[in-house]
């Protein structure tokens, strides 16, 4: 690959192409035309097949008139497709079982243990799909905030399974813009002993620049995405991307609990919103606060507050 093509993703992508959607047995004049994913030449990038079902789901979450409940429902369906595809890239070994009628069946079984790691906060919106496909899966957290002025990521917190270095990791973040946060998350995983070849990055919508940047720096990491969009806008956000997943994921989590708290934490770099609800997040939120305090990023003890929300009042 030439040096010029390494620096310019336009040499590796065909942006926002149109294609006929529908099964192969139908003639082209019976299949509608729609915008499909940009083409990416990197071998470690897998784009979901651009089927009528997927494009219809993407159309729903891109529509400005789609309400929050429908956005969550349809994005969860896409997340489920991403998880199913990512599992296809994990290693398996031959495994023969006996059927209820006493006949042997030569199949396969997954090899090794897996875990999910969500890049907070938006990555948490993908956790439900992972849990639906993999029962009792362990999920770690990495909190990375993007500086809105420089677009550079800052690592605030990570909490991962102790044996994460022995697992296959499904890294979760729905939007891949510049790739800075995802690249930093991979660096965190590598520092914990996870080989690049054991990381699979699940992403709903990517920019050509982010996909190229990520694929070049970590060629052994598998990227599974539903759609590569046209590019980045002047604020370095994916364009034309759907609504932000950050606000949706917060509301979705709160909606599953009768009572919850939002913790607004003001630091010298950013305002962080942490979800605190009775059954599981108290210890995790405390860990985040302690971690930030150790890093001297909390201005003073009164720099955070909690606000109670009932799920019904929040949704309404």
N, C-alpha and C positions, 0 to 999 in steps of 0.2 A: 504493500500500500504506500502511495506517495506521501511525502510530508504535507503537501497541500491538502490531500484528502483526509489526513488525520486531524487537521485543524478546522476544516470546514465540513459540517455535517451535510451540507447540500450535495456533496459528492457521494454521499452514502444513502440518501433518501429521495424518494419521489413524494413530494408533499401534497396531501389532501387530494388523492386521485378519486375518480368516480368509477363505479363498477355496477354491473347488473347483479341484483340479488335474487337468489332462488336456487332450487335444485338443478342439477346438471341436465336432467331430462326435459326441462322446459326450454323452449326457444327464447332467444334474447328479447324478442318483442313482447313476451309475456312476463318479463321480469322487470321490476322498477329499478331505476337508477338512483344510487345514493352515494354519499361521500363515505369512503372506507379509509382504513388506516394507511398512513404513509408507509412506504417500504423502507426497511432497514436491512443493511447488508451484513451486519455483525452476526456471527454464528451463535453467539451466546444470548441472543435476543429472540425470544419466542413470542409471536403475536397470535392471539386467539383467532381461529378461523372467522372471517368476516361474514357470518351467517345473517339471514334476515332477523332471527331472534336477537342476536347480540346488537345489531344496529338499531333495532326497535327499542331495546332497553337503553342504549346510549342516547337515543333521541329523547326518551322520557326524562332522563336526568339532566339533559342539556336545556330542556324547555324551561324558560323563565316562569311559566305559569304552573309548573309542577309544584304541588304543595310538599311540605316537609315529610309527611307520612309516606306519600308515594315515592319521594326521592329516596328515602331509607329503604323501602321495599324493593324498588328496582335496582338500586345500587347493591343491595345484599345479594340479589340474584346474580349480578355480574361477578361479585366477589366469590360466590360459590363456584362459578365456572372457572375463575382463576385458581382457586384452591385445588379443584379437581385436576386441572391441567398441570399444576405444579407437582402434584403427587405422582403424575406419570413420569416425572424426571428423577424420581428417587429410585435407588437400586432395589431390585427384588432377587430372590433366589428360588429355585424349584421347590415346590411343596405339594406333596400328594396327600389327599384326604379321602376318607371313605364316605360315600353318600348314604342317605337314609335307607336306600334299597340295597346296600351292601356292595356297590360298585366303586372301584377306585376312580378318582378324578385327579389328573396331573395338572396342578395349577402352580401358582407362585404366591409368595408371602413377602411383605416388606422386610427389608434388611436394616437393622439398626433402629435407634430411637430418634424421634423428631421433637421439635418444639417450635413455637411461634415467638417472634419478637416484634412488637409493634413500636413504631416510631411515634411517640406521643406528640400531639393529641390525635391527629387525623388517622393514624394507623389503627387506633382502637376501633374505628368503624368497621374494620375488616375482621375483627376477632370472632364475631358471631358466626361467620361463614366457616372459619377454621374449626371452631368447636362443633359445628353441625356435621362436618366431614370427619373429624378426628376426635373421638370421645376421650375426655379426661386429658386432653393435650395440655402440656405446660406452656405458659405464655410469659415471656419476659418483657421488660419495658426499657426503652431508651428515650429520654427527654432531650430533644434538640430544638432550639429556637432559632429561627432565621432572623438576622438583622435586616429590618426593612430598608435601611439606607444603603448598606453594602451588599445585601443578599447573601452574606456569608453566614454559615451555621455556627452555633455555639452549643457545646455539650454542657448540660446542666446535671444530668442524673442518669444512672443505669442500674437496673436490677434484673439479673439474669439467673437462670438455674445454675447451681454450682457445677453441674456436669455438662454445661453447654458445649464445652470443647469436644465432647464425645457424641454429640447429637447432630442430626441434619437440621438446619435452621431455615424456617420460612420467615423471611423478613417482610414486614407488612407496612406499606405506605401507599395510599391511593393515588397521589399526585407526584410525578417526577418532573420537576421544572429544570433547574440548573443541575440538579443531582448532588448538590453540596451536602444536604442532610443525609441522604442515602449513603454517600461515600464515607461520611464520618461514622455512620452506624456500622458499616462494614469494618472500618478500622477498629471500632470498639470490639466487635466480635472477634476479629483477628487477635487483638490483644488478650482476649480470654481463651485463646487456643483453638478457635474454630478455623479450619482450613477454608480457603476461598471456594474450593470445589464442593464444600458441604453447605454452601449458602445459596438459597433460591430467593430472589427478590420479587415479590408479588406487587404489581402496580396496575392500577385501573387505567389511567391515562398518562402518557408520557409526552415530552417534547422531543423532537429529533436531537436537539443539542444535549439534553440530559441523558438520553439513551446512548448517544455516541460517547459522551464523556464517561459515563459509567462503564460501558462495555470496553472502552480502551484501557481504563485504569485497572479494572478487575476482569480480565478476559475469562477467568475460570468460574466466575459467579454467573449463574443462570438467571436471566431476567424474563419473567412471564408477565406480559402486559396485554390489556384488552384492545388498546388503541394508541397509536402514535399520532399526535395532533400536528397542526401546521407549524407551530413554533412558539417562541416566547414574545410577550408584549414588552413595552418599555419598562414595566416594573418587574420584569423577569418572572412573570407568571405564565403558565401554559395557556395558549390561546388557540381556538376559542373553547376554553374548558368549562365544565359545569360549575354549579355553586360550590363554595368551599366545603370540604368535609369536616373542618374543625368544629364549626358551630353545630352541624348536624350530628356529629358523633357525641357531643356533649349532651344535646337534647335527647338523643336516643338512649344514652345510658341513664339519664335522670328519669326518663319515662318508664324505666323498668322497675323503679323503686317508689314506694309510697312517700318517702321523705328523703331529701338529700341536701347537701350543702355544696355551694361553690366556694372554693377558697381562692381569693384574689391575692396573689403574692407579687408584690412590687419589688423588683431588684434594680440594680444600677444599669442593667442592660435591657430588661423587658418586663412586661406584665404577663404573668403566667396564671392560667386558670386551672386549678386542680379540682377534680371531682372527689367529694368526700361523702360516702354513704355508709350506713351502719354496719352492713354485713361483712365487708372485706377490705375497704379502702382506707380505714383509719391508720393501720400500721404502715401502709404504703405511702400515704400522704405524709405521715410523720417522718418516714425515711427521706422523702424528698426535701422536706423542710430542714432536717438535720444536715443532709448533704449540702444544701445551699448555704447553710450557716457555716459549715466547715470550710467552704470555699470563699467565705466572706462576701457573699453576693447579696445577703439580706441587709438592707440599710440599717434597720433597728427593729426590735421586737414588735413595734406597733405598725410595721410596714405590711402586715397582712390582716385580712379580716375574713370571717365566714358569713355567708348569707344563706338563710334557710329558704328552700323552695319545696313546695309540694309538687309532685309530678303533674297533677291536674292543672295547677295554676301556671306551671312553666309551659306546658303544651299549649294552653289556651292563649 
